[in-house]
Structures are given as C-alpha cells and as structure tokens.
Amino acid sequence: MLCWRDSGVNWKQYTKVMLERIQVYIKPGSQHAVDPSDLKMLIDYFHADLAKAIQPEAQIVTAPGPGVLRVRIGLTNLVPTNTLASLAGTAAPYGFVAEIGSGAATGRPVGSTPYLGQTGMEVQFRDGASGQIVAECADTEIGLKYAADMNAGAAGAAESWVSGYMDSFSQWTYAKNAFDKWSADFARRLVALRAG
C-alpha cells in the first residue's frame, strides 16, 4: 500500500471518523458487466467492515466538524472473478501448471490468472473542520488462486492454497478479502497514529 501523510498533523485530535459515500470505478475497457445490486452489496459490506474495525478506536459520525477525520474512498479497477473460466481452468487435467505461471507472464502477480478478480482503493483523509487533506493512500489487490505462504509451514501453506482455490469460484470473494484487509489496516494505523 502506498501512503502519504502530513507530518504536522496532531492525530490525537481525531476521536471521530466520518465515512463519506464510497465511489466505484469499473476498470476501463473491462468486458465484465457488473450488476448494480452487486455494487450496492460490496459498498455496504466495505462500509460496515470499516465502521466495525474503527469503532473501538473512534466514534463513527455523519457530519464533519472539529475532531472529525473525514474518509473519502474510491474503489478503482473493480473486476469480478470470471467463475466459469475459473471452473474450466481447474477442471482441465494439469491445467494448474500452465495457470500458475500465467500471472508473471502477463505482468500480474505469480499465482494469479487472467480471470481472477481484482480491486483497487484510493482513499483521502481530510480534517473535518478545515477540509485540509491530511493523508492519502492507494492499493491494488489481485486474487491469487495458487498463493501459498511457505513461511507458515506445511499446514499453513496448504490452508492458504485451499482457501485461494475455493475463492476462485466466487465472483466477489477477492474484493471482500481486500475490504477486510484494508479495514483492519486502517484501524491499526489509526491506533498507531493516535498513540503518537
């Protein structure tokens, strides 16, 4: 994740967080149609996930003001998993051998395949009283079908591989996983910044 923050900001003052409406930007040139009800479900999920992660540290409010950190989020390059292609790719005997190298060959991460979902996030943090930008972050998450964390030992690597394999059959699982990661990261970082 790439982040920037204003070094002169007193983060302890932010005891409240205002989550602005999340904006969604579909990946340019994408051939994937996205159902509006899916978008609403994703936005509602991410908003609730953020609020749940933040509430132990700060109060969620609906209006700007002193002591309020305004959070403006844009979901970018949203692409659902093509579940039919994912199913066909794993049904072919030894298909995974060709797929496992396809990520690196196309400029994507190793372990990803062309039909897996992805999402990006751009977030801007503003002071609730002045409107001044105090921080910005951006990240992209791409689904990995064959990701395995070898540092977690054999059992951990196998669990990671099975989880990635099963996620490849659900259209929005990778987006939800990214939202979970970003929500936890934001809450953890807010705690650290407020602690000084």
C-alpha positions as CSV (number, residue, x, y, z in Angstrom):
1,M,0.0,0.0,0.0
2,L,1.3,3.4,-0.9
3,C,0.6,6.2,1.7
4,W,1.4,9.8,2.3
5,R,0.6,11.8,5.4
6,D,1.1,15.4,6.6
7,S,3.8,15.2,9.2
8,G,2.4,18.3,11.0
9,V,-0.9,16.8,11.9
10,N,-1.9,16.0,15.5
11,W,-3.7,12.7,15.1
12,K,-4.8,12.5,18.7
13,Q,-7.4,15.2,17.9
14,Y,-9.3,12.7,15.7
15,T,-11.7,11.0,18.1
16,K,-14.5,10.7,15.4
17,V,-14.5,9.4,11.9
18,M,-16.9,10.3,9.1
19,L,-17.1,7.7,6.3
20,E,-18.2,9.5,3.1
21,R,-20.1,7.7,0.4
22,I,-17.8,5.2,-1.3
23,Q,-17.4,5.8,-5.0
24,V,-16.8,2.9,-7.5
25,Y,-14.9,3.0,-10.8
26,I,-15.0,-0.1,-13.0
27,K,-11.7,-1.0,-14.7
28,P,-11.5,0.9,-18.0
29,G,-12.0,-1.3,-21.1
30,S,-13.4,-4.1,-18.9
31,Q,-15.7,-6.5,-20.7
32,H,-17.3,-7.6,-17.4
33,A,-20.8,-6.4,-16.7
34,V,-21.4,-5.5,-13.0
35,D,-24.9,-5.9,-11.6
36,P,-25.9,-2.7,-9.6
37,S,-27.2,-4.9,-6.8
38,D,-23.7,-6.4,-6.5
39,L,-22.2,-2.9,-6.3
40,K,-24.5,-2.0,-3.5
41,M,-23.7,-5.2,-1.7
42,L,-20.0,-4.5,-2.0
43,I,-20.3,-0.9,-0.9
44,D,-22.5,-1.8,2.1
45,Y,-20.1,-4.6,3.0
46,F,-17.0,-2.3,2.9
47,H,-18.7,0.5,4.8
48,A,-19.9,-1.9,7.6
49,D,-16.5,-3.5,7.7
50,L,-14.7,-0.2,8.1
51,A,-17.2,1.0,10.8
52,K,-16.8,-2.2,12.8
53,A,-12.9,-2.0,12.6
54,I,-12.8,1.7,13.6
55,Q,-15.4,1.9,16.3
56,P,-13.2,0.6,19.1
57,E,-10.8,3.5,18.5
58,A,-13.1,6.3,17.2
59,Q,-16.8,7.2,17.1
60,I,-18.4,7.0,13.6
61,V,-20.3,10.2,12.8
62,T,-22.3,11.5,9.8
63,A,-21.3,15.2,9.8
64,P,-17.9,17.0,9.6
65,G,-16.6,19.2,12.4
66,P,-13.7,19.6,14.9
67,G,-12.1,16.3,15.9
68,V,-13.6,14.5,12.9
69,L,-11.4,12.7,10.3
70,R,-13.3,12.6,7.0
71,V,-12.6,9.5,4.9
72,R,-13.3,9.6,1.2
73,I,-12.8,6.2,-0.6
74,G,-12.8,5.3,-4.3
75,L,-12.8,1.7,-5.3
76,T,-10.9,1.5,-8.6
77,N,-10.3,-1.1,-11.3
78,L,-13.1,-3.3,-10.0
79,V,-13.2,-6.6,-11.8
80,P,-15.2,-9.6,-10.7
81,T,-13.8,-13.2,-10.9
82,N,-15.0,-14.9,-14.1
83,T,-16.3,-18.0,-12.3
84,L,-17.0,-20.0,-15.5
85,A,-13.4,-19.6,-16.7
86,S,-12.1,-20.4,-13.2
87,L,-14.0,-23.6,-13.2
88,A,-12.9,-24.6,-16.7
89,G,-9.3,-23.8,-15.9
90,T,-9.2,-26.1,-12.9
91,A,-11.2,-28.9,-14.5
92,A,-8.6,-29.4,-17.2
93,P,-6.0,-32.0,-16.3
94,Y,-2.8,-30.4,-15.2
95,G,-4.3,-27.0,-16.1
96,F,-3.0,-25.5,-13.0
97,V,0.7,-26.0,-14.2
98,A,0.1,-23.6,-17.1
99,E,-2.0,-21.2,-14.9
100,I,0.5,-20.9,-12.1
101,G,3.0,-19.1,-14.4
102,S,0.4,-17.1,-16.2
103,G,0.4,-14.2,-13.7
104,A,4.1,-13.4,-14.2
105,A,3.8,-13.8,-18.0
106,T,1.0,-11.2,-18.2
107,G,2.5,-8.7,-15.6
108,R,0.2,-9.9,-12.8
109,P,1.5,-11.4,-9.5
110,V,2.7,-15.0,-9.6
111,G,-0.2,-17.3,-8.7
112,S,-2.9,-15.1,-10.3
113,T,-4.7,-16.0,-13.5
114,P,-6.3,-13.7,-16.1
115,Y,-9.9,-14.5,-15.0
116,L,-9.4,-13.8,-11.3
117,G,-11.0,-10.7,-9.7
118,Q,-9.2,-7.6,-8.6
119,T,-9.9,-4.3,-7.0
120,G,-8.0,-1.1,-6.1
121,M,-8.6,1.5,-3.5
122,E,-7.8,5.2,-3.3
123,V,-8.5,7.0,0.0
124,Q,-8.2,10.6,1.0
125,F,-8.3,11.7,4.7
126,R,-9.4,15.2,5.4
127,D,-9.6,17.3,8.5
128,G,-13.4,17.6,9.4
129,A,-13.1,21.3,10.4
130,S,-10.8,22.8,7.8
131,G,-11.2,20.3,4.9
132,Q,-7.4,20.1,4.6
133,I,-6.0,16.8,3.2
134,V,-4.0,15.2,5.9
135,A,-3.2,11.8,4.3
136,E,-3.8,9.7,1.2
137,C,-3.4,6.0,0.4
138,A,-3.7,3.7,-2.6
139,D,-3.5,-0.1,-3.0
140,T,-4.5,-2.8,-5.5
141,E,-5.4,-6.4,-4.6
142,I,-5.4,-9.1,-7.2
143,G,-6.9,-12.5,-6.5
144,L,-4.3,-15.3,-6.2
145,K,-5.5,-18.8,-6.9
146,Y,-2.3,-20.6,-6.1
147,A,-0.9,-18.4,-3.3
148,A,0.8,-20.3,-0.5
149,D,2.7,-18.8,2.4
150,M,5.6,-21.2,2.8
151,N,6.7,-19.3,6.0
152,A,3.5,-20.6,7.7
153,G,4.8,-24.2,7.5
154,A,3.2,-27.0,5.5
155,A,-0.2,-26.8,7.2
156,G,-0.4,-23.0,6.8
157,A,0.7,-23.2,3.1
158,A,-1.9,-25.9,2.4
159,E,-4.6,-23.9,4.1
160,S,-3.7,-20.8,2.1
161,W,-3.7,-22.8,-1.1
162,V,-7.1,-24.4,-0.4
163,S,-8.6,-21.0,0.6
164,G,-7.3,-19.3,-2.6
165,Y,-8.6,-22.3,-4.7
166,M,-12.1,-22.1,-3.2
167,D,-12.2,-18.3,-3.5
168,S,-11.7,-18.5,-7.3
169,F,-15.2,-19.9,-7.7
170,S,-16.9,-16.9,-6.1
171,Q,-17.4,-13.7,-8.1
172,W,-16.6,-11.1,-5.4
173,T,-14.6,-13.0,-2.7
174,Y,-11.4,-11.3,-3.6
175,A,-13.0,-7.8,-3.3
176,K,-14.4,-8.7,0.1
177,N,-11.0,-10.1,1.2
178,A,-9.4,-6.8,0.1
179,F,-12.0,-4.8,2.1
180,D,-11.3,-6.9,5.2
181,K,-7.6,-6.3,4.8
182,W,-8.0,-2.5,4.2
183,S,-10.4,-2.1,7.1
184,A,-8.0,-3.9,9.6
185,D,-5.0,-1.9,8.2
186,F,-6.8,1.4,8.6
187,A,-7.9,0.7,12.2
188,R,-4.5,-0.5,13.1
189,R,-2.8,2.6,11.6
190,L,-5.3,5.0,13.2
191,V,-4.5,3.5,16.6
192,A,-0.7,3.9,16.0
193,L,-1.1,7.5,14.8
194,R,-3.2,8.5,17.7
195,A,-0.8,6.9,20.1
196,G,2.0,9.2,18.7
